Amino acid sequence: MPGHAPSIVIRDPLWNTIRLDSVAVAIIDTPAFQRLRYIRQLGLAHLVYPGATHTRFDHALGVYHLAQRAMRILRDKQPEPAAAWQDARLIPYAALLHDIGHYAFSHALEELEPTRIPGDHEAVSARFFESADLASALRPLGPDAARTIFDIVRGGSSMPLRGLVSGSLDLDKMEYLCRDARFCGVPYGAADVDRLLHGLALLQDPETGAWEVGVQERTAGALESLLFSKYQMFRTVYWHHAVRAATCLFKRIVETAVRDALLQPAELVGPADEELLHRLERRAEAAESPTAKRLVGKWLPALRTRKLPKRAAEVGSRDVESLRLPDWISGDTPEKRRWEDAVAAELGLAPGEAMLDFPVKKAMFQMDFLVARPSGVVRLGGEGMRGLIDLPRLATQLQRTASVLRLFTMERREVDSAWLLGRLCDA
């Protein structure tokens, strides 16, 4: 293709050899994609797991690689019907670009209230698709390719193969669990990727007649293992208490900077990890407010030097499920901030230095795909299917085990869990 670099081969510690065609090379050479080199895949988890410095760049290449493999396997098995392969050539590029809109430190900022940020990373990706460099890289794919790829990335496409990029069986999940486990040095994210890829199939919905990506029944065990790996990674890595403490502090820094107009929400789109921290630091140094002085004098240095908030109290979700707690307990609402500041004052801390954390992952076992059984094609729903994939039936119990209510404080304090629950019930 004129003006495009030749295809290249990249060595990857997880998948060994990743081959990028000329369009993929043009995509990764754009500034929009290169910024992903400087956004850590697991946000602030490297403060707990030192090896977790892998990036969204690495991960995106891996998802592209799995998409290429999945497409070859599916074509070898099912080259027909032609309708099922509508726009199939765009799938690997959608896989490559699925994280193009990520904020600094990955998902952390998406936990903030919608008024504090411009949108989730799928929505924000639209700004990068509009860049001249990326538009030029995608031009050889056709005039409508960029829009079609964007629709696939944000989950708004109806094309049959969209499920490889966005859905219950997406390749993103297979890639990040394997990569995160490898770089964190834990065994929990292991997945039989080869078995999963060879078990994929293009199936026809028995109700609508539409084609979509599903699985053959023999793959059920490997898929259930993948879902359980996801639960284990949330419990041991993603929601590790120190990872959550660092995430809470980072969110508090950004939210405070936006609230006090040191930073506009639109300025959160674009900067990578260290760039955003430096920008926050410069803005706070130039301001004279007490909040700015707290940011530059205490909170930002604490994040950089791993002087993280401490656990003042910790309560398992099983102990809170029967209580009538405020609706805002898992969010970052103004009501929650007022409650936290009242607790901070009660504990002799400055405003913003008590942080309540109760992460929730309602779709930990998202299930909506077709399964080819000897008796015919059936749709597997959120409850799973007895004797086939039973894990979703345990979702509530597993969610209880993984979710922990914690009160973090910038200076060490210890409070009784009964005191914490009492303060929440009175809120």
C-alpha positions in Angstrom: 0.0 0.0 0.0 1.6 3.3 -1.0 2.9 5.4 1.8 2.7 2.6 4.3 5.5 0.8 6.1 6.0 -2.9 5.3 4.7 -5.5 7.6 6.9 -6.2 10.7 7.4 -8.9 13.3 7.4 -8.0 17.0 8.8 -10.3 19.8 6.3 -10.5 22.7 7.0 -12.2 26.1 3.5 -13.6 26.2 2.7 -14.7 22.6 6.3 -14.9 21.2 5.8 -13.6 17.7 3.3 -11.0 16.6 3.1 -10.2 12.9 1.7 -6.7 12.0 0.6 -6.0 8.5 1.3 -2.7 6.8 -2.0 -1.1 8.0 -1.4 -2.2 11.6 2.1 -0.8 11.4 0.7 2.6 10.2 -1.8 2.6 13.1 0.8 1.9 15.8 3.1 4.6 14.3 0.5 7.3 15.0 0.9 9.6 18.1 -2.5 8.5 19.3 -1.4 4.9 19.5 2.2 5.5 20.7 0.8 7.3 23.8 -0.4 3.8 24.9 3.3 2.9 25.6 3.1 5.3 28.6 -0.2 4.1 30.1 0.2 1.2 32.4 -2.2 -1.6 31.8 -3.0 -2.0 35.5 -2.9 1.6 36.6 -1.2 1.8 40.0 -0.8 -1.9 40.6 2.9 -1.7 40.0 3.1 -0.1 43.5 2.2 -3.5 44.8 3.3 -5.9 42.1 6.6 -4.4 40.8 6.5 -6.3 37.6 3.1 -4.8 36.6 4.6 -2.1 34.4 3.2 -3.6 31.2 1.2 -1.1 29.1 -1.9 -0.7 27.1 0.4 -0.7 24.0 1.6 -4.3 24.8 -1.9 -5.4 25.5 -3.4 -3.9 22.3 -0.8 -5.7 20.2 -1.7 -9.0 22.0 -5.4 -8.6 21.3 -4.6 -7.8 17.6 -2.6 -11.1 17.5 -5.4 -13.1 19.1 -7.9 -11.6 16.6 -5.7 -12.7 13.7 -5.5 -16.2 15.1 -9.2 -16.4 15.8 -10.0 -15.2 12.3 -7.8 -17.9 10.7 -9.3 -20.6 12.8 -12.9 -19.5 12.0 -12.2 -19.2 8.3 -10.6 -22.7 8.1 -13.7 -24.1 9.9 -16.5 -22.0 8.4 -15.7 -20.0 5.3 -19.5 -19.9 4.6 -21.9 -18.2 4.7 -20.5 -15.0 3.1 -22.9 -12.8 5.2 -21.3 -13.9 8.4 -18.0 -12.5 7.2 -19.3 -9.0 6.6 -16.5 -6.4 7.2 -14.4 -9.2 8.8 -11.1 -7.6 7.6 -11.7 -4.8 10.0 -11.9 -6.9 13.1 -8.1 -7.1 13.8 -7.8 -3.3 13.5 -10.7 -2.9 15.9 -8.9 -5.2 18.3 -5.7 -3.2 17.9 -7.6 0.1 18.6 -10.0 -1.1 21.3 -8.2 0.8 24.1 -7.1 3.9 22.1 -9.2 6.2 24.3 -7.8 5.1 27.7 -7.1 7.7 30.4 -3.9 7.9 32.3 -3.6 5.0 34.8 -6.2 3.0 32.8 -9.6 2.5 34.5 -9.1 4.5 37.7 -10.6 7.8 36.5 -13.7 6.0 35.0 -14.8 5.4 38.6 -15.3 9.1 39.2 -18.7 10.8 38.7 -19.6 11.5 35.1 -19.5 15.2 35.6 -15.7 15.0 36.5 -14.6 13.3 33.3 -15.5 13.5 29.6 -16.8 9.9 29.4 -15.6 6.3 29.6 -12.7 5.2 27.4 -14.9 3.8 24.7 -16.6 7.2 24.3 -13.4 9.2 24.6 -11.8 7.1 21.8 -13.9 9.1 19.3 -11.5 12.0 19.8 -8.6 9.9 18.7 -10.4 8.4 15.7 -10.9 12.0 14.6 -7.1 12.7 14.5 -5.6 13.3 11.1 -2.8 10.7 11.6 -5.1 7.9 12.6 -7.6 8.8 9.8 -4.7 8.6 7.3 -3.6 5.2 8.6 -7.1 3.8 8.3 -7.8 5.3 4.8 -6.6 2.3 2.8 -9.4 0.3 4.5 -12.1 2.4 2.8 -14.0 5.6 3.4 -16.3 4.1 6.1 -13.7 2.0 7.8 -12.9 4.4 10.7 -16.6 4.7 11.6 -17.2 1.0 11.4 -14.2 0.2 13.6 -15.3 2.9 16.1 -18.7 1.3 16.3 -17.2 -2.1 16.9 -14.9 -0.7 19.7 -17.8 1.0 21.5 -20.1 -2.0 21.2 -22.5 -0.4 18.8 -21.9 -2.7 15.8 -24.3 -5.4 14.5 -21.7 -7.2 12.4 -21.5 -10.9 13.0 -17.9 -11.0 14.2 -18.2 -8.0 16.6 -18.1 -10.4 19.6 -14.4 -11.0 19.1 -13.8 -7.4 20.2 -16.7 -6.5 22.4 -18.9 -9.0 24.2 -18.9 -12.0 26.6 -16.3 -13.9 24.5 -14.1 -11.0 23.6 -10.4 -11.6 23.1 -9.5 -8.7 25.3 -10.4 -10.7 28.3 -8.3 -13.7 27.3 -5.3 -11.4 26.7 -5.4 -9.2 29.7 -5.9 -12.0 32.2 -2.9 -13.9 30.8 -0.7 -10.8 30.5 -1.7 -9.4 33.9 -1.0 -12.6 35.6 2.4 -13.0 33.9 3.6 -9.6 34.8 2.2 -9.6 38.3 3.9 -12.9 38.9 0.7 -14.7 40.1 -0.7 -18.0 38.8 -4.4 -17.0 38.9 -4.9 -15.6 35.4 -3.9 -18.8 33.6 -6.2 -19.6 30.6 -6.2 -22.3 28.0 -6.2 -19.7 25.1 -5.5 -22.3 22.4 -8.5 -24.4 23.5 -10.7 -21.3 23.7 -9.8 -20.1 20.2 -10.3 -23.5 18.6 -13.7 -23.7 20.3 -15.0 -20.5 18.8 -17.7 -20.9 16.1 -19.9 -18.7 14.0 -23.4 -19.7 15.0 -26.9 -18.7 13.9 -29.2 -17.4 16.6 -32.2 -19.9 16.6 -34.6 -17.0 17.3 -33.4 -14.2 15.0 -31.4 -16.1 12.4 -28.5 -13.6 12.8 -25.0 -14.9 12.8 -22.6 -14.2 15.8 -19.6 -15.6 17.5 -20.3 -18.4 19.9 -18.6 -21.5 21.2 -18.8 -25.3 20.8 -19.9 -27.2 23.9 -16.6 -28.9 24.3 -15.0 -25.6 25.2 -17.2 -25.0 28.3 -14.6 -26.2 30.8 -11.9 -23.8 29.4 -14.4 -20.9 29.4 -15.5 -21.6 33.0 -11.8 -21.7 34.0 -11.3 -18.3 32.3 -14.2 -16.8 34.2 -12.9 -18.1 37.5 -9.5 -16.7 36.7 -11.1 -13.3 36.3 -12.7 -13.6 39.8 -9.3 -14.6 41.3 -7.5 -11.7 39.6 -10.1 -9.3 41.0 -9.8 -10.7 44.5 -6.0 -10.9 44.6 -4.7 -8.2 42.2 -7.2 -5.7 40.9 -8.8 -5.2 44.4 -5.7 -5.8 46.5 -6.0 -3.3 49.5 -2.9 -1.4 48.6 -3.9 -1.2 44.9 -7.3 0.2 46.0 -5.6 2.7 48.4 -3.4 4.0 45.6 -6.4 4.2 43.3 -8.4 6.1 45.8 -5.6 8.6 46.4 -5.1 9.2 42.6 -8.9 9.7 42.1 -9.0 12.1 45.0 -6.1 14.1 43.5 -7.7 14.4 40.1 -11.2 15.1 41.4 -9.9 17.8 43.7 -7.9 19.4 40.9 -11.0 19.4 38.6 -13.3 20.7 41.4 -10.9 23.6 42.1 -10.4 24.4 38.4 -6.7 23.5 38.4 -7.6 21.2 35.6 -10.5 21.1 33.1 -12.2 17.7 32.5 -11.3 17.9 28.8 -7.6 18.0 29.8 -7.8 14.5 31.1 -8.0 13.2 27.6 -4.6 12.7 26.0 -2.0 12.8 28.8 -0.3 9.5 29.7 0.5 8.5 33.3 3.5 10.6 34.2 2.5 13.5 31.9 -0.8 13.9 33.9 1.0 13.8 37.2 3.5 16.4 36.0 0.7 18.6 34.7 -1.2 18.3 38.1 2.0 19.2 39.9 2.7 22.3 37.8 -0.8 23.6 38.1 -0.8 23.1 41.9 2.6 24.8 42.3 1.3 27.8 40.4 -1.8 28.1 42.5 -2.1 29.7 46.0 -5.1 27.9 47.4 -4.9 25.6 50.5 -6.1 22.8 48.3 -3.3 23.3 45.8 -0.7 23.4 48.6 -2.1 20.1 49.9 -1.9 18.5 46.5 1.7 19.5 45.8 2.9 19.3 49.4 1.4 16.0 50.5 -0.9 14.1 48.2 1.2 14.0 45.0 4.5 13.2 46.8 2.6 10.5 48.8 1.5 8.8 45.5 5.0 9.1 44.0 6.8 7.7 47.0 4.2 5.1 47.8 3.2 6.7 51.1 -0.3 5.3 50.5 -3.5 5.8 52.6 -3.7 3.2 55.4 -6.6 0.9 56.2 -8.4 2.3 59.2 -11.1 -0.3 59.0 -12.0 -3.3 56.7 -15.3 -5.1 56.5 -16.2 -8.1 54.3 -19.3 -7.5 52.1 -21.0 -10.5 53.7 -21.1 -8.4 56.9 -22.7 -5.4 55.2 -25.2 -7.0 52.9 -28.0 -7.1 55.5 -27.6 -3.5 56.5 -29.3 -0.5 55.0 -26.4 1.5 53.7 -26.4 4.6 51.5 -26.9 4.2 47.8 -23.6 6.2 47.2 -21.4 3.7 49.0 -19.8 2.4 45.8 -19.7 5.7 43.9 -17.8 9.0 44.2 -20.8 11.3 44.7 -20.9 14.7 46.5 -22.9 13.0 49.3 -20.1 10.5 49.8 -17.5 13.2 49.9 -19.4 15.1 52.6 -19.6 11.9 54.7 -15.9 11.3 54.2 -15.0 14.8 55.2 -17.1 14.6 58.3 -15.4 11.3 59.2 -12.0 13.0 58.5 -12.8 15.8 60.9 -13.9 13.3 63.5 -10.6 11.5 63.2 -8.5 14.7 63.3 -7.7 14.7 59.5 -7.8 17.4 56.9 -10.7 17.4 54.3 -10.2 14.7 51.7 -8.0 12.5 53.8 -10.6 9.9 54.7 -11.6 7.7 51.7 -14.3 5.1 51.7 -13.9 2.3 49.1 -16.3 -0.4 48.2 -15.6 -1.6 44.6 -18.3 -3.5 42.8 -18.1 -5.5 39.6 -21.7 -6.4 38.7 -20.8 -8.0 35.4 -17.9 -10.1 36.7 -19.5 -13.1 34.9 -21.2 -11.4 31.9 -22.8 -14.2 29.9 -24.7 -13.7 26.7 -23.5 -16.0 23.8 -24.5 -18.9 21.7 -23.4 -22.5 22.4 -23.4 -25.3 19.8 -24.7 -28.5 21.5 -25.4 -31.8 19.9 -29.1 -31.0 20.3 -28.8 -27.7 18.6 -27.7 -24.1 19.2 -28.8 -22.5 22.5 -28.2 -19.1 24.0 -26.4 -19.1 27.3 -27.7 -16.3 29.6 -26.5 -14.6 32.7 -27.4 -17.6 34.9 -25.3 -20.0 33.0 -26.6 -23.5 32.3 -26.6 -26.4 34.8 -24.2 -29.1 33.7 -22.5 -26.8 31.1 -21.3 -23.5 32.7 -22.5 -23.3 36.3 -20.1 -20.6 37.5 -22.4 -17.7 37.0 -24.8 -19.3 39.5 -22.1 -18.6 42.1 -21.6 -15.0 41.0 -23.3 -13.5 44.1 -21.3 -15.5 46.5 -18.0 -14.9 44.6 -18.8 -11.2 44.5 -19.2 -11.2 48.3 -15.8 -12.8 48.7 -14.1 -10.4 46.3 -15.7 -7.1 47.5 -14.4 -5.5 50.7 -15.5 -2.3 52.3 -12.5 -0.3 53.5 -11.9 3.1 55.1 -8.6 4.5 54.1 -6.9 7.5 55.9 -3.9 9.5 54.9 -2.5 9.2 58.4 -2.7 6.0 60.4 -5.9 5.7 62.3 -7.8 2.6 63.5 -11.5 2.4 64.0 -13.8 -0.4 64.9 -15.8 -1.9 62.1 -18.9 -1.5 64.1 -18.2 2.2 64.4 -17.8 2.5 60.6 -21.0 0.6 59.9 -22.9 2.6 62.4 -21.7 5.9 60.9 -22.8 4.6 57.4 -26.2 3.4 58.6 -26.8 6.9 60.2 -25.8 8.7 57.0 
